[in-house]
Amino acid sequence: MSFLTWDCEGDLFCALTTVTGSAEGLMTHFELSEARMVPGGGPSMPASPAPGPTAVTVVVYAAEEEKPPEVYFDATQTLPFAVLQHFVALVASRLESTGS
């Protein structure tokens, strides 16, 4: 699992990547959402970002599945176009590096 955050015009967004399944059928989920700050547990634990409701999900199947990636959009959320561009670049870069 990986969690990446970035700022766009004063708002914080995040990309959460998780890999699920077994060696025979791995699936990778890339999720884009607006990040929310979660309060820390005290002075030694500062606030940290956490993903909010997912706006865009990309599901990439294992090569053996011979199934193209799928994209799902939450119809109730809007995003700045620059955020979507950044997310697509992140996903494309990750897929290139893994040969997917």
C-alpha positions in Angstrom: 0.0 0.0 0.0 1.2 3.5 -0.7 -0.3 6.9 0.2 0.8 10.1 -1.6 -0.6 13.6 -1.0 -0.2 16.8 -2.9 -1.5 20.4 -2.7 -3.6 22.0 -5.5 -4.7 25.6 -5.1 -4.7 25.3 -1.3 -6.6 22.0 -1.2 -5.0 18.7 -0.2 -5.5 15.6 -2.4 -4.3 12.0 -2.1 -3.7 8.9 -4.1 -4.0 5.6 -2.3 -2.6 2.5 -4.0 -3.4 -1.0 -2.7 -2.7 -4.4 -4.2 -5.1 -7.3 -3.3 -5.4 -10.9 -4.2 -3.1 -13.8 -4.5 -0.1 -14.5 -6.7 -2.5 -15.9 -9.3 -4.8 -13.0 -9.4 -3.4 -9.7 -8.2 -5.5 -6.5 -8.6 -4.2 -3.0 -8.0 -6.5 -0.3 -6.9 -5.6 3.4 -7.4 -7.9 5.7 -5.5 -8.1 9.5 -5.8 -9.7 11.6 -3.1 -9.5 14.9 -1.3 -7.4 14.4 1.8 -8.6 15.3 5.3 -6.5 16.1 8.2 -6.9 13.8 11.2 -6.0 15.2 14.6 -3.0 13.6 16.3 -3.2 11.8 19.6 -1.3 14.4 21.5 1.6 16.8 21.3 4.0 14.1 20.2 1.6 12.9 17.4 0.8 15.8 15.0 -2.2 15.9 12.7 -1.8 13.8 9.6 -3.7 13.5 6.2 -6.1 10.7 5.6 -8.2 9.9 2.5 -11.7 11.2 2.2 -14.5 9.7 0.0 -13.0 8.3 -3.2 -13.7 10.4 -6.3 -12.0 8.2 -8.9 -10.9 4.5 -8.7 -8.7 2.7 -11.3 -8.7 -1.1 -11.1 -5.8 -2.9 -12.8 -6.0 -6.6 -13.2 -3.2 -9.1 -13.3 -1.8 -9.7 -16.8 -3.0 -13.3 -16.7 -6.6 -12.0 -16.4 -6.3 -10.4 -19.9 -8.7 -7.8 -18.8 -8.1 -4.0 -19.4 -8.0 -1.6 -16.5 -11.3 -0.1 -15.4 -12.1 3.4 -14.2 -15.0 4.3 -11.8 -16.1 7.9 -11.1 -18.1 9.1 -8.1 -20.9 11.1 -9.7 -21.4 13.3 -6.6 -17.9 14.8 -6.5 -16.0 17.3 -8.6 -12.3 17.8 -8.9 -10.0 20.4 -10.4 -8.8 19.2 -13.8 -5.2 19.6 -12.7 -5.8 17.1 -9.9 -7.1 14.5 -12.3 -4.1 15.1 -14.6 -1.7 14.6 -11.7 -3.5 11.4 -10.7 -3.5 10.0 -14.3 0.2 10.7 -14.5 0.8 8.9 -11.2 -1.1 5.9 -12.3 0.5 5.8 -15.8 4.0 6.1 -14.2 3.2 3.2 -11.8 1.9 1.0 -14.6 5.0 1.7 -16.8 7.3 0.8 -13.9 5.6 -2.5 -13.3 5.1 -3.4 -17.0 1.3 -3.5 -16.6 
